[in-house]
């Protein structure tokens, strides 16, 4: 089926795009490989000993978090107070965004894993249907 102009002057999609049901194939084992590799990477990042992890960023070095400058580090004068307030806000924002990224990454892994499982379930159901059809055919009465 050729792409059609919608009358709005938009560019037509490339005719090289895959057609649903024709050109799109899913390799179930690759999906499993992908989610397992992504989960392994995420697990490595979430280890407490990983340098640069969110845990490392937020862990304490003495009485303060490693990634945060304190008022004492900067000194007790007006400009230092401004810098401290800015860095405290930035530190909090970086930690929040980093945590949200890790959560989104985990959700993406769950989605890929679920898709792989759905393909597995569908393949198992198709195989069972084929076995049932074969059994029905083999048990059908023979014409005399």
Secondary structure, DSSP 4 states (H G I P E B T S, - for coil): ------SS-PPPPPTTSPPTTTT----HHHHHHHHHHHHHHHHHHHSTT-TTSHHHHHSEETTEETT---HHHH-SSHHHHHHHHHHHHHHHHHHHHHHHHHHHHHHHHHHHHHHHHHHHHHHHHHHHHHHHHHHHHHTSPPP-
